[in-house]
C-alpha cells in the first residue's frame, strides 16, 4: 500500500520537535536536548526529510535570539542537540559529511557557531562584570569578527569544491514545478503544487480550526508557541509548492486544532473549578497593596506628599511588574533584544495612568474571585456547550470526519498492485496483474536473476518478486537513472547490447492507464540529459520520441524503433514484434498489464564480474552501502556519459545539459544562462 519510510518518519519528526521544545521550556530543561539529539538520529535513519527537521530547529533557535530569549539553557540545549544529532547523522552512509558541507544544512551549522559566539560573550560579561553599554559594544565587535571569519573561510573553501549544492528537490521548493533544471525531478508528479482538494482530503476538519490554534499560540507567546506558529507557516508555504509536503502539515494541523480545543475546554471548565475552591488570579503584591481602600487624607499638604510618594512607588512598581521573569528567562539580560523589550514594556506601562492600571487589576481580580461573576461565567460556559452540541454542527462534522478518515485510510492501505475495475459482462472485477506478475517472477526465475525495469517498480521487484532490481526509489545517482532511461528508449539491438551485461529479465508495464508508454518521453528526456547523442542537444525535451497526436498507434520513428515500445506492443499491434533472438516473451499477465521477457545470450562473464565482492566499492567492509560499478564490457558506453550538472551545482565539473540550459533560459525570461 502507501506504507513508506514517511510512516515511520512522522512519529520521529513529532518526537524530535517535542523533545527540542521541552529542552528550551525553561533554562533548567536543557538536559532534554540529549534525547532530542538521539531522536533526530532516528529521524535521519528513517527518512531523507531529516533536512526539514534540522532546519526547523535551527530557524527556531535563531528566532529565540531575535526575540531576546537566548540564555545559558537555550545555548546548552541547542549545542547538545546539534552535536549529538550531527555526529549520529554522519554515521548513516548516505548522509556522511553532508551536515557540514551541504548548503541545505549550512543554516543550522551557522546557528550552532553563532550560539558559541554569544555564549562566549556572556561568559566574558559575567567574568568582567561588564556594564550594559560596554557589553553591547563588545558583542557587536565579536559578531563582526565572527562574520568576517565566516566570509574568509567561505572564500578559501569555495575553490576547493567543499560546499555541496542544493539538491533538485530542495530547489524545486523555490522554483516552478517542471523548472528545476533536472528532468528526473521535473517528471515526478508529487513535486507539483498542492491543490485545495488535497488539503481538504488529507487534513479535513482539523484544518478548519488550525488558524484559531495559531492565534492562541501567538497570544501565549512562549518558546513552544512560537515554534508552532513557525512550523505552521513553513508547512503551509512549502506544501503549496510541492504536494508531497502536505505530509508535514498533518502534525501541525492536529496540534493547532488541539490547542484551540484545549483553550475552549479550559475556558469552559475554569469557572466551575474556581467555584469549587481553585485559587484564582491575584494581582502582584505591590499592586495589590495599592488596590486596598485608603482612608481620606487630613490635609491637602499630606495628600500632595502622599501622592508624590505614591507616584514614585508606582514607577518602581511598574518596573518591577514589567520585569518579572517568565518561565524561559534566567536573568535580566542586558545589551540586547531582551533589554529593548523590557525597556519598551516599562515605557508602555508607565504611560498608562495609575487609575487605569488599578481598574485593570481590580477587574482581572474580580473576574476570577467574584462569586456573581463566576456564576455568570459558568452559565456562559453552559451556553457555549449548548451551542457546540446543538447549533454549530460540530458533532455531525466530527462523525463525518471519522468516517472520512476511515475511508481515506482504507484507500491508502489498498495495495497499488491490486485494483478493481469494471467489466461490461462480469461487473466489478479484481485486477491483480501486477501482483501475479511479481509472484510469477518469484516462483519461476532463478534466485539470482536480475530484472531491469524503470525505477518506479524497483521496490516491488525487490519486495514482492524477491529479485534484484537495477534501480529503485532510493537510487540517488542521476547518471545511473539516465543510463537506464537511455537504454530502455534505445533501439532494440542497441538496448540489448547493454542489458545482456546487467540483467536477466526485462519487465514492462503495459495495457494503458499509466503504463510505460505514457512515461516513456520522460525516460528519453532523462537519458538525453547525460547522453547528449540520444535525442541531441537541439532537442532537450526529446520531442522526437513520442506519438503523433498522442495516438499510440502512430509512434514517431524514434519511438517505433525503441525497445520499450516494442516490448509493450509486442504482438498487440500488427508488425510490432521483438526479436526472439534478443528478448524472449516468457509471461504476460491475464489482462496484459505486465509483460516479462527473458534476455537472451546474457554475458556470464559480466554477471560473474558484478557478483564478485572484490568489484564492489563500499564505504566499509561488509556494508550495505556500496557504489555501483558497471562491468568492463560497458566501459565504452559509460565513457559517453556527460556528468550531469544541476543548475546550482557549482562544484561539479563538466558542461550543463541542454535541458538544464533550456530551463535556465526559460527562468531567465529568454535570456542567457542565469
N, C-alpha and C positions, 0 to 999 in steps of 0.2 A: 504494500500500500504506500502511503505517503510517509511512512516512518523513515527518518533520516537522522543524521547527526544533529540536526536542529532540534529534534525532540528532546535529546539529552541536553543540548546546549542551553535551552531556555531556562531550565532549572539551574544550571550553572551560572547563567547571567544573573538571575534573581538572587542567588546565594551570594555571589561576589559583591553585587551592589549593596545588598542589605548589610553584609559584614563591613564593607567600607563605611557606610553611613553610621553604623554602630561604633566604629572606631573613632569617628570625629564628633560624636554626640556631645561629649564633654572632654575637657583637657586630660582627664584621667582614663579615658576609654581607649587610648592608643594601642594597648597590647592586642586588641582585637584585630589590628592590622596584620598580625601574623596569620590569622585564619583567612583574612581576605586575600592575602597573597597565595595561600595554599589553594583556595577555591579558584583563583584566577588560573593557576597551573592546570587544574582540572578542566577549566573552560578552554584553555589553549589546546589541550589534548583532544577535546571533543569536537571543536568546530573552528573553521577559519574566521568566523565572526569575532574572534577574540580582539581584533583590532578595534572594533566598536567599543568593547568594554574598557580597554586600556585608555582610549581617547576620551571616553565619557568621564572616567575618574580623573584623568589629567586635566580636563577642562574644568571640572568641578573644583579640583584643588586650586587651580589658578583663579577661579571665581571667588573662592574663600579669601584669597589675598586681596582681590579687588574690593571685596566687601568689608575689609578690615577685620577678618576673622582668623588671620594667621596666628598660631600660638605654638607653644612647645609641643602640645599634644597633637595638633594637626601635622606639624613637621615630623614627629616621630611616626605617626600613623602612615603617612604617605611614603616616608623613607623606607620603613619596614615593608610595607606592601609592595613598593616598586622593586626593591632589591630581591625579595623572596620570589615575587611573581616573575620578574625578568630572568633571573638565573634559572628558575624552573622551566620557563618557556623555552629558553635556549637549549634545553636538553631534548626537546622534541625535534627530530631530524629535519622535518620540513620547515622549521622555523629558524633554527641556527642563530646566526648573528643579526638577523633582521631587526630585532628590537633596538639595536644601537646603530643601524645603518639605513634602514628603510625610511623614506620621507613620511610614510604613513604613520610611523611610530616615533617620529622625531619630536613631536609636541610633548608627549609625556616625559621624554628624556630631558627636554629643556626645562620643564616644570620641576623635575627632580633636582637638576643642577641649581635652578633658581632658588629652590627651597633651602639648599645648603648655604647659599649666599645670605639669605635672610636670617637663617639660624645663626650664622657666624656674626652677623650684625647685632643680633640680640645678645649673643654671648659677650661681645665687646661692650655693649651698652651696660649690661649688668656688672661686668667686671670693673669698668672705669666709672660707673655711676654717672653716665652722661646726662647732660641736660637735654630737653626736648629739641632745642634748636641745633645743638651740636650733633645729636644722634641723627636728625633728619639730613643734615649735610653729609655726614659720614656714610649713611646708607645710599644717598644719591651717588657719591663717588664710587662706592663698591659696586653698585648696579651698573654704572657706566663702564667701570673696568671689566665687569663680567661680560657685558655686551660686546665690548671691543675684543676681548679674548675669544668669544664665540666667532666673531667675524674673521679673525686671523686664522683660527683653526679651520673654519669652513673654506677659506681661500687656499689653505695649504692642502687640504684633503680633496678638494674638488677635482684637481687634475689627475689624481690617482684612481678615480673611479670608485671611491669609497662609498659614496652615498648611492643607495638603491633607488630606483624610480618608483613613481606611483603606478600601481597595477591598473590594468584597464578597467577592472570593476570599480575601483575607487574613483578613477577618472570619470567613469560613467555616471557618478553621482553629481557631477558638476557640469556635464555637457549633455546635449540632447541624445536620447536613445538613437542608436544606429550611427552616432557621430563620434565614437570613441577613438577611431583610427585602428581598431583591432577587429577584423571581420569575424573572428570567432566569438568575441563578446557581443558584437552587434547582432549576431544571428540568434541569440538566446532570448526567448520570449519573456522570461521572467525579469529581464532587465528593462522592460517597458514601464512607463509611469503607471502608478496605481490609479484605478478608476474609483468613482464614488461607490459603485456597486461592490467592489472588493471590500471596502471598509464596512459597508452595511452587512455584508455576508459574514465576515470573519470577526468583526468587533461588535456589531449589533447593538443591543440595548445598553450595555455599559458605556458605549461611546456617547450616548445622549447626556450622560451626567459627568463625563470626564472633565469638561470645562468648569463645572461647578467645583469639582475637587481641586482643580488647578488654582482657582481663585482663593479657595480656603488655604491652600499651601502658601500663596503669596501673602495672605493675611497673617499666617502663623510665622513665617519667615525664620525658621530655624535652619540648621545646615541641611537636614534631610528634606525639608520642604523646598528649598532652593534647588536641590538635586532633582526632585520630582518635576518641578517646572522646567528645568533644563532638559531633562530626559524627554518630556512630552514635546517640547519644541523641536528637538533634533529628530525624534522619531517621526513626527508629523511632516517635517520638511523633507527628509530623505526618503521616506516611504512614498512620497509624492513623486520622487524621481525614479524609483525602482520598486516595482510591485513586490518583489521578493522580500523587501524590508518591512512590509506590513507585519511580518512575523514579530519584529521587535516592538510593534505597537501593542501587542497583546498584554504584556505585563504592565505597562504604564497605564493603559486604559483601565485595566482591572483595579490597579492601585488608586488611581484618581477617582474612580467611581466609589471605591470602598471608603476613601477619605470623606467624600460627600455624604455617604450613608452613615458613616460614623459620626460626622458632625451633627446630622439631623437627630440621630439616636441620643447623643449626649445632650443636645438642646432640649429634647422632649423629656428625658429622664431626670435631668438635673433638679427641676423644682420639687419633684417628689422626694429626692434624696435630701434636699435642704430642709424640707418639712419634717423629715424623719430624723433630723439632727446633724446632718453633714455640715461642717464648718464652711461658711460662705466667704465671699470676698471681704478682705479687711484692708482699709487704706494704710499706707505706710505709717509707721509710728509717729514720725514728726508731723505728718499731715493730719493724722487722726487727732493729735493734740489740739491742732488749730480748729478742728471741727466742733469741739466742745463749746457749749454756750459760755460766754464771758459776762461777768457782772458789769453793769454800767459804770463808767468812769466818774470820779467825783469832780473833776475839773477838766477844762479844755487843755490845760498845760499837761496834765497827766495823760490825757487822751493822745495829744501830739507826741509825747515822749514814748508812749506805748506803741503808737503807730509806726514811729521811726524804727524802734526795735523790732517790731513785728515785720516791717518791710525787709529789714536786713536778714531776719531769720528766714523769711520766705525765699529770699535769693539763695541762701545757704541750703534751705530745704529743696529748692528747685534743682540745684546742682546735685544734691545727694540723690534725689529721686531719679534724675536723668542719667546718672552714672551708676545706677545699680547694675551689678554684673549679671549677665544672663548665663544660662547653663553652659554655653560654649566658650565663655570667656574665663581666663585665668588671672588677668590683671588689667589695669587701665593702661593699655599700650600707648606710648607717646609717639609723636612724629610721623603719623601715617593716617590711613583712611579711618582707622578706629577713632583717633583723636578728632579728626574732622567731623565725623558723625556725632561724637559726644558734644563737641562744641556747637554744632548745629542744633542738636536736641536741647541743649541748655538755653541757647538763644531763643529758640521757639517756645520753650517752657516759660522763660522769663517774660516774653511778650504777651503771655496770657495773663489776664488780670487775676488777682488773688480771689476775687469773688467767683469768677468763672471756674477756677480750679476747685474752690470749695464746693461749688454747686455740682461739678462733675463727680468728685469723690463722694459727696453725700448721696447723689443719685445712684452711683455704682454700688455703694454700700447697701443702700436700701433695696436695690434690685435683688440682692442675694439674702437679705436678712429681714426684710419687712414681710410679716405674715400675710397681710392682704395682697401684696404684690405677688407673693409666691403662689397664693391660691389662684390669682388671675393667670399667672404663667402656667400653672398646672392645667387650668381649663383650656388655655390656648394650645397646649400640647395635645390634649384630647381632640381638639378641633383639627389639628394637623393630622393626627392619626386617622380621624374620620375621613378627611379629605383624601389621604393616601389610599385608603382601602375602598372608599365608596365613590369617589368622584374622579380622581386622577387617571384611573385606568392602569395603574402600575401593576396591579395583581394579574389581570389578564395578559398584560405585556410580559410579565415575568414567566407565566405559563408558556406563552408563545416562544419566548426566548429559550426556555429549557427544551422545548420541542425542536426549535431550530438548531440548538447546539447538538442535540442527539442526531438530527438529520445530517448535519454537516460532518459530524464525527463518523457516521456510517459511510458517507460518501468518500471521505478521505481514507477510511480504513479499507475500502474495497480495493483489491489489487488491480493495478493497471494492466496486468497481463490477462485478466479475465473480465470481460464486459458483457453487457446484454444488448441484443439487437432485436429487430422485428422482421419476421419473415411473413410474406403475404399469405402463405399457406399455414405455417405452424404457429404463427403469432410471435410471442416473445421467446427468443432463443438465447442460449448462453454461447458466447463466442470465446472459446478458450484456446484459440490457435497458438498464441504466444506461449502460454504455459505448456501446452502439449509439445510444441516445437522444442522448447528448452529441455523438457523431460525426455524427448526422443534423443537429443544430443547426449544427455547423461546416461541413457540406457544403451546407446548404440555405439558411440565413438570411443576410441581408446582413452584411457585416463589421462594420458599426457598430450592429448590433442589440443591444438591452439586454434582459436576461432577468430577470424578477422571480421569486423563489422564496424559500423560507425560508433563513435564513443558513447552515444546515448544508451546503448544496450550493454555496455561493459559490466555494470554491476549485476545485471540479470544473468549474463553469461557466467559470471563467476559464482553468483549466489544460488541460481536455480539449476543451470546446466552443469555447474561444478567443473568448468573448464577454464583454461587460461584465455583471457581476452587481450587483445592487442592494445586497447586503450579504454579508459572509463572516465567517470566524472571527477576522479582525483588525479587525472593526468595534467600536470602543470606545465608541461613542455609544449609550447606553441608550435615549435618546429616539428615535433612528432605528430601532433594532430594534423598539421598541414600536410605532412608526408602521407598520412592515412587518407586525407581528403583527396589529395592529388592521385593516389593510387587507385581509389575506387572510381574516380571520374575519368581515368585514362582509358584509352582503347584496350580492348580485351587482352591482346597479346602482350602489350606493354605492361599492363597491370599484373598479368600472370608472371612475368619475369621478376617482379618484386615479391609478390605474395608467396611464391613457391619457396622462398628463403625464410619466411617468418610465420607462416600459418599452414594449417592442415585443412581447414574448412572455411568456407565463405558463407556468411549469413546476411540476408537482406529482409527488410520488412516490405511487404507488397500489399496489393488489394485496395489502395487508396486510403483516404482518411488519415493523413499524416504519415504516409509511408516514405520510403527513402527517395522516391522520385520527387516528392514535394520538398524535401530538404536538399536535394542534390545541387541546386545552384549555390547554396551556402558552402557545400563541400568543395566545389570547384573554386569558389572565391577565396576560401581559406587556403587551399592548396596553392593558389596563384600568389598569395602574399609571401610565400617562401620560395616557390619555384616559378620565377617570372616567365619561364618559357611555356608554362601550362596554357594560360589564356593570353599572356602577353601584357606588357606594361601599358599598351594602348587600350586595354580592356580590363581595368582593375576590378570591375564588378562581374566579369565573366558573362557578359550578356550573350556571347556566342554559345554558351552552354545553357540550354533551356528548351522551351517549346514555342511553337508558333501559335499565338492566340491562346496560350495556356491549355492547349489540347495535347494530351499525352500521346495521341495518335500521330501528331505532327512534330516530332523532335527536330531540333537543329542538327546539322551534320555532326557536330562535336558530341552532342548528346547521344545520337543514334549509334555512334561507334563505341560509347563508353561501356565499361564493364557493368556499372550499376544499372544502366538502362536495360541492357541485355539480360542481366540476372533477374530483374523484376518482371520483365515482359517475356521471358523465355517461354516459347510455345503458347503465349497468350495472344500475341499478335502474329499475323502471318509473316513469315520470313524473318522473324526475330528469334534467333537461337544462339545459345552459347556453343562454343567449340567443345565437343565432348572430350577431346584430347587434352584440353586445358582445365575445364571445370565440368565435373560430372554431377548432374542433379541426383541427389540421394533422398531428399524428403521435401514435400510440400504439404503444408497443413490443410485440413479439410476445407476451410474457407479461403485458402490461398493467401492468408495474412503473413505467413513466414515461409521463406524458401531457403533451403540449405544445399550447398554444393560442396563436393569434395574436390580439393585442389589436387590435380594430377601431377605425377612426377615431381614430388617435392624434393628439395635438396636435403638429403640426410646429413651431408657434411655441415651445412649451415645449422641444421637442427641440433646436431651434437655440439657445435661450437657455442650456440646460445645456452644450451643446458649445462655446459661446463662452468662450475662455480668460479674457476680461475678468471673467467671473462666477465665477471660482474664487478662493477665499481660501487662498493658500499661504503657508507660513512663509518662503519665499524664491522669487524668480523662477525658474521652471522646475523647482521642487522637486516630488518625488513625493508629499509630504505636504501635502494640501490638505483643508481642512474643507469638507464637502459643503454645498451650498445647494440648496434646492428652488426650482422655477420660481415666478414670481409668482402663477400661477394657483392654487397651493396655499396661499396666504397665509392664507385663512380656516381651512383645516384645521390648519395649524401653530399658529395663534393659539389653538386649543382645547387644545393640549398643556399639561400641567401639569409643570413641571420636576420630574423625579424626584429625590427626596431620600432618600439611604440612611440607615440607622438612625443611624450615627455621623457622617454628613456634615453637620457643624455649620456649614460655610461656605456652603452653597447656600441661596439664598432660595426661599421657597415652601413650601407645606404638604406634609407627607408623604403618600404614597399610602395608600389604605385597606388595601392589602395589608401595607405596612410597619407600620402601626399595629396590625393584627391580629397580626403576628408579635411585635411588642413586648409586646402583652398576653399572648400565649402564653408568651413567655420570662419575663415578669414574674409568672407564676402566676395570670393572670387579672386582675391589677390594671391600673392605668392605664399610661401611657407610661413608659418607663424614663428 
